Amino acid sequence: MANSIWRGIIKLPTEGGELVPVPITFNFSKDTAAIIYDNGNTPEVMTYQVEKNTISFKKVSGNVPCDSTTVMVVSYEIKNDQLFLKLIQDACKARAAADASQPFDRVK
């Protein structure tokens, strides 16, 4: 995952619980990942670790109301320059309510 960039849509929950699609760029560096929102929201920065077909994330900074110890675990698969994510676990309800199930396209 290191040094890869992906573009796609994340559906973010509103206060009323409705999911709103927001275009994002998912930028993976050596050990951190940043979600950069096209709508101008503050980027989310997380550390990450890859193990087999899973990625574990921990918050570093951003507006999502999760602490820096709560781990989010997703499974991932890369097919035809597309990244597919599926939530396995996340005790942070605000983050877990987002939908990142649509594929992300690799930025070359």
HELIX and SHEET records of a PDB file:
HELIX    1   1 LYS A   93  ALA A   96  1                                   4    
SHEET    1   A 9 SER A   4  PRO A  13  0                                        
SHEET    2   A 9 LEU A  19  PHE A  28 -1                                        
SHEET    3   A 9 THR A  32  TYR A  37 -1                                        
SHEET    4   A 9 GLU A  44  GLU A  51 -1                                        
SHEET    5   A 9 THR A  54  SER A  61 -1                                        
SHEET    6   A 9 VAL A  71  LYS A  79 -1                                        
SHEET    7   A 9 GLN A  82  ASP A  90 -1                                        
SHEET    8   A 9 PHE A 104  ARG A 106 -1                                        
SHEET    9   A 9 SER A   4  PRO A  13 -1                                        
END                                                                             
